[in-house]
Every structure is written in C-alpha cells, then in structure tokens.
Amino acid sequence: MAHIVTEPCIGCLHADCVNVCPVDCFHQDTNMLLIDPFECIDCGACIPECPEEAIFTDDTLPDEWKEYTTINAEKAPGLPVITNSGQVPPFERGRHCQ
C-alpha cells in the first residue's frame, strides 16, 4: 500500500513531509508534491507532518481524491526527487493552504 498525495497539496508545497521521509520517495511537480508508490515503504512518517492533511494511505483515501492514486503513480517517477524542504521553491499559496 503506497501513500498518496492529494488535492490539498496543490499550490502549497510546505514540504514538511519530505524532511521525515527515510527513502526519498517525494517528487516535485509544478504545483504539488507526489509520492512514487514504487519507492514508498509505507512507514507513515509523512502523514502527521503534512500541515494540509493531504497524504493518505490507500485504505483511508477519500473517494473524491481516488484519481490521485493514478496521478502519483504515473507522474512521480518522471519528476525530480525532493529530499528536503529547502529544495522546494516558493509558490503562491493554493486554494487549500491554511
């Protein structure tokens, strides 16, 4: 079971979750972070670190964000790996950001 980054991450890129990932499975898209399900070891460390509550496990993923399972799996492997929050450039805060 891989972890999935969902819609509340769009435009935020706080990246607190990246700092605790032991396997560097986070990748950066133009407006959000994604998790490569082939690299993720399902440790769960990222979930409580996400200030937007945008990361879910397969079995806790809300129905309205099911499409993000495919989005993460298809896009993450081809994107740059992010290993610490300092690598994430500043973006305008998204509609979900607190």
N, C-alpha and C positions, 0 to 999 in steps of 0.2 A: 504494500500500500504506500503510495507516494503522497507527499504533501502537495497542496495546490494553492497557488497564489491567485486571488480572485479580484473582482472589480473594485473593492475599496482601496486597493493599492494604486489604481490608476492616478497618475499625477502626483503622488505623494513621495515615493522613494525615500522614506525616512531611513530605511536600510538597517535599523537596529537588529533585525533578524539575521542579517548577513554576518554580523560580528560573532554570533554564537554558533554558527554552522561549522561542524567539525570536518565536513567533507567538501566544502566549497561548491555546493550544488546550485547556488543562485546565479542567475544570468540577468543582464540588463537589456531591456527593450527600450524603445524611445520614450515610453511613458509609464513603465512599470517594471517591477522585478518579476522573474519567473523562476520556477524550480524545475530542474531537469530530473524527471522521475527515475532515470536510469542511474543517477548519481546519488540521489537522496537515500539515506539509510533509515529514515523514519524515526529518528531519535526524538523528535518533537520539541527540541530546544527553541526553535524559531517561533512557535505558536504564541507563547506568552510574551515574547519580545516585540511582537507586531503591534504598534500603537493603534493601527486601524482595524485590527481583528480581521485581517484579510486572508489569513492562512488557515487551511482546513485539511483534515485527513479525508480520504475517500468516503468514509462512513459518516462523517459529520458535515459534508459539503451540502449547503442549501441547494434545493432544486433549481432556483433561479440562476445559479452560477455553475451548473454542471458542465457547460461548454468550456469552462476554464481548465478542465482536465485535459482536453484535447489541445487547447491553446498552449498550456505549459509544455506538454509532451512534444508538440510539433515545433514550437518556436525556440524553446530554451537551448537545445543542443547546438544551434547555429549562432547563438549570441555570445557576446563577451562574458566571461566569468567575472563575478564581483566577489572579492574576498574580504573586503572591509568597507564600512560605511563611508569612509573618506574618499573612495573611488567614485561615488555616485555624484554626478554634477547637480547643481541646484536646478530645480524645475519649479515652474509655477504650481502652487498647491492645487490639487484636483478637487473635484466636487465633493469627494467623500472625506477629505482630510479634516482632521479636528484641529 
